[in-house]
Amino acid sequence: MEAKTVDLKYHIGRTIPVRCVENDSLRDLHIQNNCFLLLIVHEGSVSLQCGEEVIDAMGPCLLCFDERNPLKLIRRRNLCCDTVYFHPTFLNVNMTFERVRSSGYEELATIHDLFLLGPFVTDRRPILPMLDDYQASMRFLFSKLEEELEQQPDWYWSCRSRSYFIEIMLLLERIYCSMGGRYVEVTEEVDELDNAFLKQAVGFIENHYHEPITLQDIVHSCSINHSTLTKLFKQELGITPVAYLWHHRLLIAKKLLEFTNLPVKEVAKRCGFKTVQHFSRKFEEQLGLSPAVFRVQAVARRKASF
């Protein structure tokens, strides 16, 4: 399967290195020396030959493959799955296969807020489980990405496609982190959460940040009272549940500002802010500069380093 979508309306003939396939048959898995593959298994089971390794997986789960080995379907049973074929340069033009695997890439990624892509570049093929909230979020983001790629509704379609893809990668890396992998954005404290109620609340926030959720919604999601949850957040993370909600919304917003040209107003809306004024105020409170200035500085810094 070619990781390519062609612009049919605006910059006719231009291609971007990503392709979505809903209910993929997995009959055309020619990813070797070509692209990465994110396999989203919603239901059923699948067996795949990856190089010399046989991988068996049962949904709901996520499978991540890189371009180093041939991939072939062995069998499938009652399988319902979606796929995203992509080249890492879709995230950023400097993220070539060679650079992502270079010895200094993790340091580079940390400096420039790039993605580690840990689930793809590891020598062990991880099977990442999806809890209900994560599965619902992955379905939603996949559908939005597919919609932009297929319909190309306006001049921003490729930019908006990248924004949904970025959110998919952030969600994927968060799940990978919860299984012991490295994730550049997650603090050590969030990475090592042990309390089940706190994990549930954090997971709820990270899957519903774009919605108008309240403290009561967060409390309800983990079935404990307000006082106990707030105490857990302060003990483990040093902030309140609502403060963590704003923190996560701004984390996503930073990525969208850095790696897309979406208007600031759209970034604000996508991250759960009611107005661009509120977004700008919160952004300046945390980072000391406006979203527009942050975007300009981040892009300039990255260009100067490559």
N, C-alpha and C positions, 0 to 999 in steps of 0.2 A: 504494500500500500504506500503510495506516495504521500509524504507529509507536505502537501501543497494545496493552497486555496488561491484561485485566480480572481483578481478584481475584474468584474464584468460591467461595472457601471461608471466608475469615477476615474481611476488611473488604469484604464483598460489594458489588460495584459500583465500588469504587475502581480507578483505572487508573494504570499506570505507563508512561512514554513510551518503550517499547522493544518490538520484536517480532523474533523470529527466524524465518527460513524456510529449512528444509533443502531442498536440491536445487531452488532457486527457478527458476521458468520465466522470470522477468524480464518477464512480460507486463503486470504492474501496477506501473509505476514512477512513480507520481504523488507524487514527493517535493518538487516545487516549492512553496515557501512552507509546507512541512509538516515535513520532517525531513532528517536526514543519512542517508547510506547507506554501509555498509561491505560491499563485495562481495568475497567470499573465493573466488577461482577456484582449484580444485584441479587440474582437468584440462580440456583442450580450449581453444577460443578463443571470443572474443566481440567484437562490434562494437557500440558504443553511440553514439547521438547525444546530446551534452550541449550544449544551446544551439546554437551554430553550429559546434561542434567535433565531429569524429568521432574516437572513441577505439577503437583496436584493441588487444586484450590477449590473451596466451596464458598459460595456467597452467603452473606454480603462481605466483600473484601475488595482490596485493591492490589494489583500486581504492577510492578514497574520493571521495564526492560530497556536496555541500552542497545547501541548499534554494534556491539563487539561480537555477538554470537548469532548464528542463524536461529530462527524461531519457527516452530511448526506445531500445528494443532494435532494432537493424538486422538482425543475424543472429547465429547461434550455431552452433558445430560441435563435436560430441562434448563438450558443455559439462557439467561437474560443478561446481556452485558453491553456496555457502551465503551468506545475506545477513543483515545486522543493520540494521534500520531504527530510528533513535533520534533523540530530541531531546537536545541537550547538557544540558538541565536534569536528565536522568536521572543524570548525574554529580554535579551540584550545582544546587540550585534557583536560584542566582545566575548560572548560565551560560546566559544568554539568547543568542539569535542576535546581538542588538545589542551586548551586552557583550563577547562573544567577539571581535567585529570592531572594537571601540573602540580608539583609539590607545593608551590606557593599560593594555590588557588584559595584555600580557606582563609588565609590572611587577606587576600585581595577581596574576597567576598565580604568579609567583616568590615573592611574599610569602606567599601562602596555599596553596602546593602544589597549585594548580589545574592542569588540563590545558591545554596550549597548543592541542591539536587542529590542529596545523600541516597535516597532510595534507588536512584538510577545508576549511580557510579560505584556503588558497593559491589564487591565480588560475590556477595551472597544475595540471591534474589529474595527480597523480603515479601512476605504475604501480610498485608496490613489489614486487620479487621476493621469493620465500620459499624459503630453503634448507630442507633436510630437517628439521632440528630445529625451525625456526620454523613450518614447515607442520604438523608433528606437534603442537606446542603450540597452534597456532591451532585445529586440529581438536578437541583435547581441551577447550579453554576454551569453544569454541562449543557443543559437546555438553553441557557442564555448565550453561551459560547456558540453552540450550533446554530442558533437563530441568527446571530450576527453574521456568521460565516456564510450562511445560505441566503439570507435575505438582503444583506448589504444595504441597509435602509437609508444611510446617509454618508456624508464624507468621513465621519468618524468611525465607520464600521470596523476597520482594521485595528484602530486604536482601542475601541471598546472591546473588541475580541481579545486583545492582549490583556485588558484589565480584568476580564472574567477569568482568563487563563492564569493570571497572577494570583487571583483569589483561590483558584484550584490548587496551585502549587503551595501557597501558604497553608491551606487546609491539609494537604498531603504531608508537608513537612511537620506540621503540628502533630499529626497522627504518628508519623515516624519517630518524632521526638518522644512521644509517650511510651514507645517501645524501646527506648534507650539510644536512639540515634541522635545525631547532632542537628540542631536547628539554630541558625544564626540569630534569629530575632527573639527567641524565648530566653528569659532570664533563668539563671540556675535554679531559682526558687520554684518557678512554675514547672520547670523540667522535672523536678523531684517531688511533686506533690504525692502524698500518701493517703490523705484523708478522702474517703469515698464521696462524702457530701461536697467537699470543696472541689474535687475533680468534676463532679456533676455540674456544679454551678459554673465553673470555668468553661466547661464544654458547652453549656447552654449559651453563655455570653459569646463565645467564639463562633457559634453557629447561628446566632440571631442578632448580632450587632447591627445589622442593616435595618432591623425592624424597630419600631418605637417601644422597646421594652422598658419596664420599670423595675425598681428594686423588688416590688412585690412579685413580679414575674420570675425574677431570679430566685427568690426565696421559694416560690411554689415549685420551681423546677427540681429542687433537691429535697423537698419534703422535710425541712427543718425550720425552726422559727427564725425570725429576723435577727434577734440578738445573738443567737448562737452562730449563725452564718457570718455576721459582721465580725464577731470575735475570731472566727477561723481565718477569715481573710486578713485581718490585721496581724494575727499571730504568724501566719505562714508567708504572706506577701507584703505586709506592711502598709496596705491600703484597704479601703472599703470596697465592697462589691461594685458600687456605682463608679468609683474611681477606676477600677479595673476595666469596666465597660468603656469609659472614655479613653483609657490607655489603649485598649485593643482597637477601637475605632480609629484612633490616630495612627496606630501602627499600619493598618491597612491603607489609610489615606496617604501616608508617606510613600508607600510602594507605588500607589497609583500616580502620585505626583512625579515621582522619580522616573518611572518607566513608561508613562503614557503621556499623551498630549490632551487628555480629556480636560474640558473646561473645569475650573475650580468649583463652579456651582454644581456640576454633575458629580464630581468627586465627593463633595459634601453630602449630597443626597444619597449616594451609593453607600456611604459609611454611617448612615443613620442620623445625620444632623438635619434639623428642620429647616434651617436657613444657612446661607453662606456666611452671614455675619456671625452667627453662633460658632460655626466651624472655624472661622478665622480667629475669633477670640480665643477659643480653646487651643488652637494650634499655636498661637503666639504665646499663650501662657506656658505651654510645655516646652516649646523649642526656641522661643525668643525671637522669632521672625515670622513673617507672613507666609502663607502657603506658596504664593507666587515667587517670592524671593527664595524660599527653600528650594523650589523646583529649579530655578535658574542656577543656583549655587551647586546643587547636587549634580546636575548635568555637566556644568563647566568643570567641576572637580574630577569627574570621571573621564571626560575628554582629555584633560591635561595629563592623566596618568597612563593612558593606553597609547 
